Amino acid sequence: MHDMLPEPMTPDAAAQAVGQADGRLVRLSQARPGDRGVIVEVRAETHPGDHGVGVDELQRRLLEFGFVEGAGIEILHEGAIRRDPIAVRLDSMRIALRRRDAEDIWVLLDAQ
């Protein structure tokens, strides 16, 4: 199943996909509290053994939590130790997420 994933989006393609010309494409793990944006891609592929589950299982879990393309997201809080975990507002929900799992979520941040 992992072989069937589409190629990663370029920042320009991501901006066009969500109708924004400005903004920055980053991994969710790189965003800071107060950053807002739109999820443009969920691709569980980074460090497959570091998550405790396979890449297919991680991607399924992220999608079930609601980390889907087009969902609005805001970084609310970071943990005190190594900024982990992070708390995000995902549409109308609040979710805590390990930073290493957030590496697999690409976000187009709003222009500031």
N, C-alpha and C positions, 0 to 999 in steps of 0.2 A: 504494500500500500504506500509506503514511503517513497517508492520510485515513481509513483504517479503524481506527486505534488508538482504544481506549476513552478516555473522559474521565479526567483525573487523579483519583486517590482523595483524599478528605478524610482528615484524621488519624483521625477517629472510625471511618470505614469501614475504614481500614487496620488499626486496632487490632482491630476485630471480625473482620476477615478472618484474622488470625493468632492470635486468641484472647487478646489482651492488652488490658487496660483502661488500664494506665499506659504511659508511654513517650513518646517524642518522634519525630515524623516529620521527617526531614531528608534532604537530598541527601547521598550518600556523600562528596562532596567537602568537606562541612562537618564531618564527623565527625573526632574526634581519636584519637590512639593510646590504646588501652585500651577504646574504645567497642565495644560488642557489640550486635547486633540481628538483625533478620530483614529480608530484602529483600521489599518489598511491591509494587514496580513498577519496570520497566525501560522507559524511554520516551526514545528518542534523538530529541531535538527542540531542544536548546539550541545556539545558534550553529552552524548546519549547516556553514558553511564553515570553522570553526576546527579541525575534526577531521582534515582531509585526505581524508575520504571522505564520501559522502552519508549522510543519516540512516538510510536503510534498511540500508546496509552496516554502519554502526556498531552499530545495534541487533542485527543478525545476529551480528556478532562478539562482542558482550557476552553474548548468549544462548549462543553456542557455548563461551565460556569457562566458563559455568556460573552466570552472574549471572541467576538465574531467581527468580521469586516463591517465597517460602517457604524459600529457602536461608539458612542461618545465616552471619553474617559478623562478623569482628572486625578492627579496625584495628590493625596490628602496628607500623608504622613510617612516618615521613614523611621525605622527602628533605631535605637541608640547604638547598638553594636554593629559596626560595619554597614550601617544604613539598611539593615535587614531585620524583619520583612518590610514590605511597603504596603501601605493601605491606599486603595484606589476607589474612586466612585466610578462605577461602570453603569452608564445610563442612570437608573434610580437606585442601584444597589451599592453597598459598600463591601469590599472584598479585601482580605489580607492575602498577600502573595509573596512567596520566596523570590528574592531578586534573581536567582539563577533560573527560575521558571519564567520570569518576566523577560529574560533575554530572547525568548522565542516569539515575542509579540512586537510587531512593528507599528509604530504610531506616527501619524503626521500631526505634529504639534501646531497649534494655532500660532499665527504670526503675532509677535508681541511688540 
